[in-house]
Amino acid sequence: MTHDFSELIEYLDKKFEKTATKEDITELRTEVNEKFTRAFDVFVTKEEIRVLEKEMRDLKETVHELVTAIDKLAKAIDDLRVEYSSVAVKVDRHEKWIQQLAEKLGIRLQYD
């Protein structure tokens, strides 16, 4: 009879070796918690969406202000270009008049 129990004990020992220990369960629980924590990091709350929407509105407003500023700058540059052209034409006209005056008065102009 002792022999039968030893075989049974041996058989049960082998079966229990394959079962999880307390440390195995703790380790598994830790892994599952980490995976769930990482999975919940993906979800976005309503408050986070509101913050993003506000940031988007602010960003759109900033872009609009920049576009307006660039338009004003482009207009100012164009106005300066037109004014420069007009001044250049006037200077050419004045130089021509000065040349004509100098010729009539017999003055030789020197450009240094």
C-alpha positions as CSV (number, residue, x, y, z in Angstrom):
1,M,0.0,0.0,0.0
2,T,2.8,2.4,0.7
3,H,4.0,1.8,-2.8
4,D,0.6,3.0,-4.3
5,F,0.8,6.2,-2.3
6,S,4.3,7.0,-3.4
7,E,3.2,6.7,-7.0
8,L,0.2,8.9,-6.4
9,I,2.4,11.5,-4.6
10,E,4.9,11.4,-7.4
11,Y,2.1,11.8,-9.9
12,L,0.6,14.7,-8.0
13,D,4.0,16.4,-7.5
14,K,4.5,16.4,-11.3
15,K,1.0,17.9,-11.8
16,F,1.6,20.6,-9.2
17,E,4.9,21.5,-10.7
18,K,3.0,22.7,-13.8
19,T,0.6,24.9,-11.8
20,A,1.3,28.6,-11.3
21,T,3.0,29.8,-8.1
22,K,2.0,32.9,-6.2
23,E,5.0,34.7,-7.8
24,D,3.8,33.6,-11.3
25,I,0.4,35.1,-10.6
26,T,1.9,38.3,-9.2
27,E,4.1,38.6,-12.3
28,L,1.2,38.0,-14.6
29,R,-1.0,40.5,-12.8
30,T,1.8,43.1,-13.1
31,E,2.1,42.5,-16.9
32,V,-1.7,42.7,-17.3
33,N,-1.8,46.0,-15.4
34,E,1.0,47.5,-17.4
35,K,-0.7,46.5,-20.7
36,F,-4.0,48.0,-19.6
37,T,-2.3,51.2,-18.4
38,R,-0.6,51.5,-21.8
39,A,-3.9,50.8,-23.6
40,F,-5.7,53.5,-21.6
41,D,-3.0,56.0,-22.5
42,V,-4.5,55.9,-26.0
43,F,-7.9,57.1,-25.0
44,V,-8.6,60.8,-25.0
45,T,-10.8,62.5,-22.5
46,K,-13.5,65.2,-23.4
47,E,-11.4,67.7,-21.5
48,E,-8.3,66.9,-23.6
49,I,-10.5,67.4,-26.8
50,R,-11.7,70.7,-25.5
51,V,-8.1,71.8,-24.9
52,L,-7.1,70.7,-28.4
53,E,-10.1,72.6,-29.9
54,K,-9.1,75.8,-28.0
55,E,-5.5,75.4,-29.2
56,M,-6.7,74.9,-32.8
57,R,-8.9,78.1,-32.6
58,D,-5.9,80.0,-31.1
59,L,-3.7,78.6,-33.9
60,K,-6.2,79.6,-36.6
61,E,-6.4,83.1,-35.1
62,T,-2.6,83.4,-35.1
63,V,-2.4,82.2,-38.7
64,H,-5.1,84.7,-39.7
65,E,-3.2,87.5,-38.0
66,L,0.0,86.5,-39.7
67,V,-1.7,86.4,-43.1
68,T,-3.1,89.9,-42.5
69,A,0.3,91.2,-41.4
70,I,1.9,89.7,-44.6
71,D,-0.7,91.3,-46.8
72,K,-0.1,94.7,-45.2
73,L,3.6,94.3,-45.6
74,A,3.2,93.3,-49.3
75,K,1.0,96.3,-49.9
76,A,3.6,98.6,-48.2
77,I,6.4,97.1,-50.3
78,D,4.3,97.6,-53.5
79,D,3.6,101.2,-52.5
80,L,7.3,101.8,-52.0
81,R,8.1,100.3,-55.4
82,V,5.6,102.6,-57.1
83,E,6.9,105.6,-55.2
84,Y,10.5,104.6,-56.0
85,S,9.6,104.4,-59.7
86,S,8.0,107.8,-59.6
87,V,11.0,109.4,-57.9
88,A,13.4,107.7,-60.4
89,V,11.4,109.2,-63.3
90,K,11.4,112.7,-61.6
91,V,15.2,112.4,-61.0
92,D,15.8,111.5,-64.7
93,R,13.6,114.5,-65.7
94,H,15.4,116.9,-63.4
95,E,18.8,115.7,-64.7
96,K,17.6,116.3,-68.3
97,W,16.5,119.8,-67.3
98,I,19.8,120.5,-65.6
99,Q,21.7,119.3,-68.7
100,Q,19.5,121.6,-70.9
101,L,20.1,124.6,-68.6
102,A,23.8,123.9,-68.5
103,E,24.0,123.7,-72.3
104,K,22.1,127.0,-72.7
105,L,24.2,128.7,-70.1
106,G,27.4,127.3,-71.5
107,I,28.3,125.5,-68.3
108,R,30.2,122.2,-68.4
109,L,28.9,119.8,-65.8
110,Q,31.3,117.4,-64.1
111,Y,30.2,114.1,-62.5
112,D,32.6,112.9,-59.9
